[in-house]
Amino acid sequence: MDTSTQSKAILAILFLVALVAGIKVPDLDLLVAEILKPHSLITHSILLPALVHLVARDAARQWIAAGLYFGIAIHLSAVVLVPVNEGGMVWTPWPAQVPLDFASQPWLAINAVLGVFLALGLVEPVFRLALTGFALVTALVFAYLTHGGILPFIVFGGISAMALGLRQKFSDT
């Protein structure tokens, strides 16, 4: 394997590890429940991968940020299906801890679309479909194992299609 192929393989592994980790990042709010209620505005957004993205100056960090964006978007695609009165409420952090109420699902959906859109902007166009494919397979497994069905996968598929279309539109202009 030449150096270029090894580099791409390492980037793909970093992406996949970050993708799986990104699925779990929103649940970090459960570890600090006194400060962040479940479904915190901070963890149930693209804020954390955006911080990685801001310092992503080399390819490895960019692919890690892309994986985190995709993973969080997968998680948010599942939470967007939970009605606010059944645990799908998004909350502001301590000290206010104010519920977003009816704005919870739009918050989650917008962050999921932005996550995929920004992830696609971090990688070369030639890799966009392949990485989206990896994310879709991961979303299918996640949906089936954690939700017993494929509805979160379908939502993520729609979000990915929307983000790919937007990325393509912005790439052409």
C-alpha positions as CSV (number, residue, x, y, z in Angstrom):
1,M,0.0,0.0,0.0
2,D,1.5,3.4,-1.0
3,T,1.6,6.4,1.3
4,S,-1.4,8.1,-0.3
5,T,-3.5,4.9,0.1
6,Q,-2.4,4.6,3.7
7,S,-3.3,8.2,4.4
8,K,-6.8,7.7,3.0
9,A,-7.3,4.5,5.0
10,I,-6.3,6.3,8.2
11,L,-8.6,9.2,7.4
12,A,-11.5,6.7,6.8
13,I,-10.8,5.0,10.1
14,L,-10.7,8.4,11.9
15,F,-14.0,9.3,10.2
16,L,-15.7,6.0,11.3
17,V,-14.5,6.3,14.9
18,A,-15.7,9.9,15.1
19,L,-19.0,8.9,13.4
20,V,-19.7,6.3,16.1
21,A,-18.5,8.6,18.9
22,G,-20.7,11.4,17.5
23,I,-23.8,9.3,17.9
24,K,-23.1,9.1,21.6
25,V,-22.0,12.8,22.1
26,P,-25.6,14.1,22.7
27,D,-25.9,11.7,25.6
28,L,-23.1,13.5,27.5
29,D,-25.8,15.6,29.0
30,L,-26.9,12.6,31.0
31,L,-23.5,12.7,32.8
32,V,-23.9,16.2,34.1
33,A,-27.7,16.2,34.7
34,E,-27.4,19.0,37.3
35,I,-26.1,21.4,34.7
36,L,-27.6,20.1,31.5
37,K,-31.0,18.5,31.4
38,P,-31.5,15.5,29.1
39,H,-31.7,16.8,25.5
40,S,-29.7,19.9,26.3
41,L,-29.5,22.6,23.7
42,I,-25.7,22.3,23.9
43,T,-25.3,18.6,23.4
44,H,-28.3,18.3,21.0
45,S,-26.8,20.6,18.5
46,I,-23.7,20.9,16.3
47,L,-21.9,23.0,18.8
48,L,-19.3,20.4,19.9
49,P,-18.3,19.2,16.4
50,A,-18.2,22.9,15.4
51,L,-15.5,23.5,18.1
52,V,-13.5,20.7,16.6
53,H,-14.2,22.1,13.1
54,L,-12.8,25.5,14.2
55,V,-9.4,24.0,15.1
56,A,-9.4,21.5,12.2
57,R,-6.5,22.7,10.1
58,D,-5.2,19.4,8.9
59,A,-7.0,16.6,7.0
60,A,-7.2,14.3,10.1
61,R,-9.0,16.8,12.2
62,Q,-11.3,17.7,9.4
63,W,-12.3,14.1,8.9
64,I,-12.8,13.7,12.6
65,A,-15.1,16.8,12.7
66,A,-17.0,15.4,9.7
67,G,-17.5,12.1,11.5
68,L,-18.7,13.9,14.6
69,Y,-21.1,16.1,12.6
70,F,-22.6,13.0,10.8
71,G,-22.9,11.0,14.1
72,I,-24.7,13.8,15.9
73,A,-27.0,14.3,12.9
74,I,-27.9,10.6,13.1
75,H,-28.7,10.9,16.8
76,L,-30.7,14.1,16.3
77,S,-32.6,12.4,13.4
78,A,-33.9,9.9,16.0
79,V,-34.7,12.4,18.7
80,V,-36.7,14.6,16.3
81,L,-39.2,11.8,16.2
82,V,-39.9,11.9,19.9
83,P,-42.8,14.1,20.8
84,V,-41.9,16.9,23.3
85,N,-44.4,15.6,25.8
86,E,-42.8,12.2,25.7
87,G,-39.2,13.2,26.3
88,G,-38.3,14.9,23.1
89,M,-38.1,18.4,24.7
90,V,-34.8,20.3,24.2
91,W,-33.7,22.5,27.2
92,T,-31.4,25.4,27.6
93,P,-28.5,24.8,30.0
94,W,-28.2,25.7,33.7
95,P,-29.1,28.1,35.4
96,A,-32.2,28.8,33.4
97,Q,-33.1,25.3,32.1
98,V,-35.9,26.7,29.9
99,P,-37.7,24.2,27.5
100,L,-37.8,25.1,23.8
101,D,-41.3,23.6,23.7
102,F,-42.7,23.6,20.1
103,A,-39.3,24.8,18.8
104,S,-37.5,21.5,20.0
105,Q,-38.1,19.5,16.8
106,P,-37.2,22.3,14.4
107,W,-34.0,22.9,16.5
108,L,-33.1,19.2,16.2
109,A,-33.9,19.0,12.5
110,I,-32.0,22.2,11.5
111,N,-29.0,21.1,13.5
112,A,-29.1,17.7,11.8
113,V,-29.2,19.3,8.3
114,L,-26.5,21.8,9.2
115,G,-24.3,18.9,10.6
116,V,-24.4,16.9,7.4
117,F,-24.0,20.1,5.3
118,L,-20.9,21.2,7.2
119,A,-19.5,17.6,7.3
120,L,-19.7,17.4,3.5
121,G,-17.9,20.7,3.2
122,L,-14.9,19.4,5.2
123,V,-14.1,16.6,2.8
124,E,-13.1,16.6,-0.9
125,P,-16.2,16.3,-3.2
126,V,-15.0,12.9,-4.5
127,F,-15.6,11.5,-1.0
128,R,-18.9,13.0,-0.2
129,L,-21.2,10.2,-1.5
130,A,-19.0,7.5,0.1
131,L,-19.0,9.1,3.5
132,T,-22.7,9.7,3.3
133,G,-23.1,6.1,2.4
134,F,-21.1,5.1,5.5
135,A,-23.3,7.4,7.6
136,L,-26.5,5.9,6.1
137,V,-25.4,2.4,6.9
138,T,-24.5,3.4,10.4
139,A,-27.9,5.2,10.8
140,L,-29.7,2.1,9.7
141,V,-27.9,-0.1,12.3
142,F,-28.4,2.6,14.9
143,A,-32.1,2.9,14.2
144,Y,-32.7,-0.8,14.2
145,L,-30.6,-1.5,17.4
146,T,-31.8,1.4,19.5
147,H,-35.2,2.1,18.2
148,G,-36.3,-1.3,16.8
149,G,-37.3,0.1,13.5
150,I,-36.0,2.1,10.5
151,L,-37.9,5.4,10.9
152,P,-34.9,7.3,12.3
153,F,-32.9,6.0,9.3
154,I,-35.5,7.3,6.9
155,V,-35.4,10.7,8.6
156,F,-31.6,10.7,8.4
157,G,-31.8,9.7,4.8
158,G,-34.1,12.7,4.0
159,I,-31.8,15.0,6.0
160,S,-28.8,13.7,4.1
161,A,-30.4,14.1,0.7
162,M,-31.4,17.7,1.7
163,A,-27.8,18.5,2.9
164,L,-26.3,16.9,-0.2
165,G,-28.5,19.0,-2.5
166,L,-27.7,22.2,-0.6
167,R,-23.9,21.4,-0.6
168,Q,-24.1,20.7,-4.4
169,K,-25.9,24.0,-4.9
170,F,-23.4,26.0,-2.9
171,S,-20.5,24.2,-4.5
172,D,-21.7,25.1,-8.0
173,T,-22.1,28.8,-7.3
